[in-house]
Amino acid sequence: MENKFKYSNDNKRYHTLDYFYKNKFKSKVCKISLNAGFSCPNLDGTVGYGGCIYCSKSGSGEFAGDINDSLSKQFETVKKIYDIKWPNAKYIAYFQARTNTYAPVEKLKSMYETVLKFDNVIGINIATRSDSITDECLDYLEELNKRTYLTIELGLQTIHEKTAKLINRCSSLDCFYNMVQKLRKRNINVVVHIINGLPYEDKDDMIETVKYLNNLDIQGIKIHMLSVLKDTPLEKLYNDEKFHILTKDEYIDIVISQLENLREEIVINRITGDPKLDDLVAPTWLIKKFCVLNDIDKEMLRRDTYQGKLAKKNSN
């Protein structure tokens, strides 16, 4: 089929982030995760308490930096490791932990402008909530977007209201939709986080989430598998109710179906989770990240399918 793998490399059948960066920046690009010590409106009572039920107490993201270190030290610690393998790499500073626009704009400016001065930084990724970007912040982000490669990552997880209530998301689908429109009106790139395997959702529910996103003007998506982490409300729910945790084969099947329903130009920023072993309760198969990635590739080859296959059909 013509242009079947237009946005792929390394025999992938989906539009990888590595391919996108290499074509845009003509260089290897590495993201360095940072912990700037932000809070969250779902923790302090502004919209809720306790956070989403899957969030760890540290809120540090999978591999964000040490909150006790300065942004400069966090950045340099990881950069030294990457420099060994990719001495000519360029970098994107990734504000990952908690809600990274949840502060006065002057504080945001001091942090974002600081990292732009680091060596070979060509962009900033900011993970946040759709209810935590003020109009003043939007004005600043619009200006910032003209000076660097800016991406806003919005946590949605699911479009289904029943699940959103269960996971204590404390923000509405309408709020998410409106923020996507506001960001795109200012030409700011949007990446959306979703989670597969949320309690009591089935395959159709997860595919519906992707079909909804496919109709929005988004530039990328992160697909995660639900991780049950120690000392979280989700762990208690799991122990009490024994809800079904997707097997690796089920996850792979769902992800492939999701990819088939996504426009080929949407960049797949992540296709599986990468939890810390010490924190993980279930599923244990997530520990072998590269096995999951390889098995996705093998199954897509076996099915002779690719990203956008059904999205194209549905658009006709």
N, C-alpha and C positions, 0 to 999 in steps of 0.2 A: 504494500500500500504506500502511496506517495507520502513522503515526509513523516513516516510513521515515528521515527525517532529524531525528529528535528531538534529537540532540546535535550539530547542525552549525550553521555560519554561513558567510557568504561563499561560498555555493554549494558547500561541501565536503560530501562524502558519507561523512565519517568524523568521529569525535569529537575535535575539535582541542583542543589545550592552551589556545589563546587563548580559545576559547569557554568552556572549563571555568573558567578564571580569571575571566573577565568576569562569569560568572554567580555564582561563589562570592564574589568580592570586590567586585563592582559597580564595577570600575575596571580600567584597563589595568595589567597586572602584567608586569614585566620581570625576567628572571633575570640575575644578574651572576656570571660564573664567576671563581672565586678559586683561587689556588695557595698552599696553606698549608705546602708543603714536606714533605708526608708521603712515606714510603717505601712499600714493598709487601712482603708476606711471600714473594712470588714472585720477589723480587729479592735479598733478603738471606740466602737459604738456609733460612729457616724452613720453607717448603714447596717452594721451588725456586729456581733461579737464572736470570737473564736476562730474566725477565718473559714475558708472552705474546708470541708471535712477531711480532705486528702493532704492538706498542707502540714508540713512538719513545723515544729515549734521554732526552729531556727529560721525557717523561711528563706534559706540561703540558696534555693535553686539546687540543681544537681551538682554543679561544680563551680559555683560562684566563689569569689575570693573571701579571705578572712576579714570579717567586719572590724577586727581590731587593727588592721593594717590600713595605711593610707591608700587612696586610689592609685597613686604612683607605685607604691610597693606591690600592691596586688597585680598591677599590670606588668611590671618588670619581672616579677616572679614567674609568671606564665610565659612571657615573651622570651625569656632566656631558654626555656625548654623548646619552644617552637623554632627559635633561631638556629638550633643545632640541625634540624631537619630541613627547614626552609629559610636559609639566611637572607633571602631577598623578598621575603613575604611582606605583604601589607596587612594592616590590622583594622578590625572593627571593634570598638569598645562596646561591650554588651552589658547594659545595666539590667541585671537579671533578677535580683532578690526582691521579693515583695512588689510594691506598687510604686514605680519609679518616676511618676509625675505627681505623686501625692505630697506636695510641699509648696511653699510660696515660690513664685517664679524666680525671685532673686537667688534662692537656694539652688534651684534647678540650674540656673545659669552658671553659678560658681562651679558646680560639678561637671556639667557638660562641657563648658569652655575649658576646664582643666584638662580633660582627657584629649581634647582636640589638639593640644600642644605636645602630646606624647609622640615619639618617633614613629613615622610611617602609619599613623592613624588616618584612615581615609573615610571613616564613617562611624555612626553611632546607632546601635539598636537599643530601643527602650521598651521594656516589658511593663505593661500597665493594665489598668481596668478601664472600661469604656465610661464609667461614671466618675473618673478621676482626672479628667483633662479640662481645665477651665478655659473660658474664652481667651483670657490673658495668656495662658499657656499655649493655646493654639496659635496666637499671634507670634509668640516667640519661636515656636516650632516651625512655623512657616518661614520665618527669617532664617533660622538655623538650616533649614532644608536647602536654602540657596547657597550655603557655604560648605556643606558636607553631605555625604550620602546617608540620609536619615531614614530609619525604618521604625515604625511604631508597631509593637506586638501587642495585640489585644487578646486577653483570655476570654474565650467564649465557652469552650468545653462541650456544650450541647445546645441545640435550639429548643429542647423540650422542657416546658415549664415545670412539669412534675419532677423531673430529674434535677433541674436547677434549684428547686426548693429543697430537695433531699440533700444535695451537696452544699447547701447554705451559700449559694453564689451571691445572693443579695443584690443582684442587678438584673434588669429585664432585657429581653431580646430587642425591644424597641430602643432601649438606651444604646445597645450595641450597634444596631442598624444606623441610628442617627449619628453616632460618632464616626462610623465608617464614612458616611456621606460628608461630614465636616472635614475629615482628614483628606479625603480625596478631592474635595473642592479646592483645597490648598495644595494639591499635588504631592501630598505626603504618602509615601509607601506604607501599606498596611499588610501585616502578617497576622494570621489568626491561629490561636491555639485551640485544638480540640482534643478530647480524651475518649478513646475507645474503651469499652468494658465498664462504663459507669454502672452502678448497681441497677439491675432490672431493665436495662436497655437491651434490645435485641438488634440483630443485624440491620433490619429495616430502619430502626430508629437512627442508627449511626450513619447509614447511607443518606437518610433524609437530611441530616445535619450538613453533609457535604454538598448535596444538591442545592440546598439553600445558599450556601456560601458560593457555589459555582455561579450563581446569578448576581453576585455582588462584584463591585470593582475592587477586588483584592489582588495583591501581587504575590502573596505567598501563604503557605499553610504549614503548621507544625502538627503532626499526628503523633499522639502519645498513647501508650497503653497505660491503663490505670495501675498505679503502684500503691499497694497497701503498705504504708510505712508505720514503723513502731511509734507508739505514743501519740497517735492521732485519733480523732473521732471515727475515722474510717476503719481503723483497726478494731475498735469496739463494735462497730456495726457488723463487720465481717465475722468477728467471733460470736456475736449474738445471733445473727441471722443466716450466716453461711451462704450469702448470695453467690451466684456463679461467677467464677473468675475465668475469663477466656483462656482457652488453651492456646498454645503457640499456633497450631494449625488454624484454629478459629480466627485468631488475630490476623494471620496472613491472608486468609480468605476475605476478611472484611476490608483490610487495607487495599487489596487489589481491586475490589469492587469500588472502593472510594476513589482510587486513582482513575479508574475507567470513567468515573462521573465528573472528573475535574478537567476544566479546560487545559490544554497542553501548555499554555504560557504561564500558568500559575506555578511558582517555584516551590518545590517540596523542600522546605527548610529542615524538616526532621520527619522521620518515618517510624521511629520507635523510641521508647524511653530509655534512660540510661541511669537508673537509680544506684545509689551507694549500697553496696552489699550489706554493710553493718546496719542500715536502716530498714532493709526490705523484709517484709513479712511474706508477701505473695505478689505476683507469681515468680517463682524462682527461675523460670526460663528466661526472664528478662536480663538476667546477669550476662548471658552470652549474646551480647548485642550483635556482634558480627555474624553469628550463626543465623539470627533473625533476618538480618539484611540479606545475607546470601540466599536464604530460603525464599525470601520474597522474589529475588531475581530469578531463581530457578523455577518457581511456580509461574511467574509471568511468562517466562520462556515456554514452559510446558503448555500453557494456555494460549500462547501466541497472542498476548494482549498487551496493552500499553496505556499510558495516561491519555485521557481524552477520547478513548475509543467510543464510549457510550455518550459522552458529552457532545460529540460531533453528531451522533445519530439523533440525539434528543433535540438538537438545534435545527434539524432539517424539517 
